[in-house]
Amino acid sequence: MEGGGAQNNPRTVEEVFRDFKGRRAGMIKALTTDVEEFYQQCDPEKENLCLYGFPSEQWEVNLPAEEVPPELPEPALGINFARDGMQDKDWLSLVAVHSDAWLLAVAFYFGARFGFDKADRKRLFNMINELPSLFEVVTGAAKKQVKEKSSVSNHSSNKSKSHSKQRGSESHTKYSKPMQPKDEDEGMGMDEEEEDEHGDTLCGACGENYASDEFWICCDICEKWFHGKCVKITPARAEHIKQYKCPSCSSNKRARP
């Protein structure tokens, strides 16, 4: 498969992890922000199709590699056949699970090929394990785990903070603007408060952690938080959105035959 690995042979733990992150980012795009295009490309009338992620953070739906054995482990075959026989969210979750397995297979294929020892394999796994899986990103499981750790008082506090951010606006959409402190002491307090509220929150599109210097927006349907840049929403536009729906929730309204 062109671009799948023939021109990219990472040899160190750091290089393999960088390769893993790039492929993972591409597949997250396919399953979240680019979900409409991904859905359309997975036509059940076509032959066995696979979802590929590339180190360049791009994705592709294509036929499997023709060479036997393939240069790299192959993704799950025939993801398109199940598309119309399942609910969209269940189908995307199934593709995410198989994609997680493929990402690990590719990473440890490189590890075996270039002679990683026990310590290297353990370090690679620990680095990978720090990132949410595709399944956790697609289903919101990572955010649910964070919510379970929150106390009732934290929930109450979060509600009041979210309300104060709206500054009297009639909009019900929750969003978080980059902090602009009036002075140093006040800025430190506001940053700590913001980090306490969202510190373990993960972007539903790219899977990265919350940072107080970035604009975020929350989907009013699935309650996942997203970087504004990942879903192409600006702070100015968010001010006028009464109910924000992320790309995945918007696609779920598609009429099924």
N, C-alpha and C positions, 0 to 999 in steps of 0.2 A: 504493500500500500504506500503510495508516494506520500512523503511527509510524515509517515507513521513511525519512522525510526531509522530508516536506511541511512539518513544523513545526520542522525543525532545519536551518538553512542556515549552517554555519560559514563565516566569511569570512577568517580569518587562518590562518597555518600552525599556530599553536598550537591553534586551535579545530578545524581539520580533523584534527589528530593526536589530540585528545581524542575526537572523534567516531569515529575509527578504532579507538582503544583500547576504547571502549565496545562497539562492534559486535563487535570481536574477542573481548572477554571473554564476551559472550553466546554466541557460537558455540563457544568453548572449553567452556563449560558444557554445551552440547548434545552435544558429542562426547566428553565425559569424565564429569563428575559426574552429568549428567542423561541419560546414554547410553541407559538402559532406556526412559525416556519418549520420547526421540528415536526410538529403534528402533520403538517401537509406533506412533508417529504417521506413520511413513513406510510406510504400507500400500501394497503393490504393486497392490492392487485399485483404488486411487483414481486420479484423474487426475494429470497432471504436477504434482509438488510441488517446492517450493523451500525451502531453509533461509535464513531471514533473521536477521541480527543487528541489534540496535537500539542507539543511543547510550546507552540506559539500562541496558546490560549484560544485556538480556533477549534471548531467541531465540524464533523461531516457525517452524513448518512450515506452509506455506500455498500456495495457488494463486498463479501469477504475477499481476502487475498487469494489469488489463484495458486501460488506456489505452495508445495507440500514438502516438508513442513514449512509453515510461514516463518518469516524472519523474526516476528514478535508474536507473543500470544494473541489470539484473536478474541474480540468481544463476543457477546452472546449473539447467536444467529436468529434471524426471523423476528426481531422485535416488532416489525410492522404487522405481523399476522394477528397479534393479540389486540391491536389498537381499538378496533370497533366492537370487540367482545367484552370490554371492561369499562368501568367508569374512568374518566380521564385521570383522576388523581391516583387511582389504583394502578393504572397502566404506567404512569410516570414513576410511581414508587417502585414498580417491578423493574423498569429499565434502570432506575438509580441503583438498585441492589446489585444487578448484574454488572453495572458499570463500576461500582466499588470493587467488585471482585477482579475485574479486568485491570483496573489501575494498580492494585496490589500485585497482580501477576506480572505486569510489565516491570514494575519497580524491582521486584525480587528476581526477575529474569536477568536484568542488568546486574544485580548483585551477584548472582551465581556465575554469570558469564565473565565477570571481571574479578572473581575470587574474593568477595567479601568474606571476612572471617566472622566468628560468632559476635564479637564486639561491634563490628560494623553493621551486621544485620540487625542487632538489637537497637543500635543508635538510629538506623534508618526507620525502623518500625516506630520508635518513640517519637521521632520527628513527624512522621505521617499521622500518628495517633493523636497529636495535638490539634489537628484540623478536624472539623466535623465531617462525617461521611456524606456522600452525595444523598444517601437516603435520609439522613438527619436534616440536611438543608431543604430537600424537596418536601418532606412531610412536616417540617417544623418541630421535629422531635428534640432537636438541640435546645430550642427555646423553651419547650415544655419542661425539660429537665431543669433549666434555670428557674422557671416559675415555681417548680415544686420546692425549691430551696428557699423561696421567699416566704416571709412570715405575713400574717394578716395585717400587721402594722405597716409593713413595706407596701402591700397592695394599696392600703388606704393613703399612704404618703405619695405613692406614684400617681394615684388619681388626682390628688390636689395639685401635684407638680404639672401634670399634663394639662389640667384646667388652667393653671396660671400661665402656661406657655401660649395659650390661645388669645390671651390679652383681650378678653371681652368679645372676640369674634364669634359669630353665629356658627361658624364651621365646626363640625364635629371631628374632622380629620386630625389625628395626632401626628405631630412632627416635632423635630428637635433641631433648632438652629445652632450654628457655630457660636460659641460664647464670645461676647465682646464686653469684658469687664470694664467698669468705670475706673477702678483703681486696683492696685496689686492685691491688697488684702481681700477686697470683695471678690476679685477674680478667682483667687485661690479657693474661696469658699464655694463659689458657684461651680467651679470645675469639679471639686470633690463631690458635690451634691449630684451633678450630672453623671459622674462616673459611677456613683453608688447606684443610681437608678438604672443605668444601661450598661454597666461595666461588663457583664457577661452576655450581653445581647449580640447575636450574630446576624449579619446581613442575609436576608433570604435569597439574594441573588448570587453574591460572590462568596458568602460564608465567612467573611472576615469580621473581626471584633469591632465593637463600637469605639469611636473616638470623639471626644467633645468638640474637636475643631472641624467636624464634618456635619453637613446637613443630612438628616435622616427623616423618613416618613413611614408611618405605620399603615398597613392595609386594614381597612375597617371590616373586612370579611374574615380573613384567616388570622389577623392580628400579628402577622410577621412584620418586622422592621426591615427597611431597605435604605441603602445609601441613595440619596437623591440622584447622584450621577449614574447609578446602576439602572434606575428605572426612568431616567430622563425627566425628573421633576425638579424644578427650581424652587427656592423658598418663596419667590414672588407668586409662582403658579399655585403653590400649596395653600396660600392665603385664601384662594378663591375656590378650593375644592371642598365640597360639603361631605362627600363620602368617597374616599380613595379606594380603588380596587387595583391590586397588583396584576401583572400580566397573567399569572396563572389563574387567578380568580376570574379575571375578565374572560379568559378562554373557556372556563367551565360553563359559561352561559351559552356556549355555542349549541345550536339546535342539533340534536342527534337524530339520524334517520330511523 
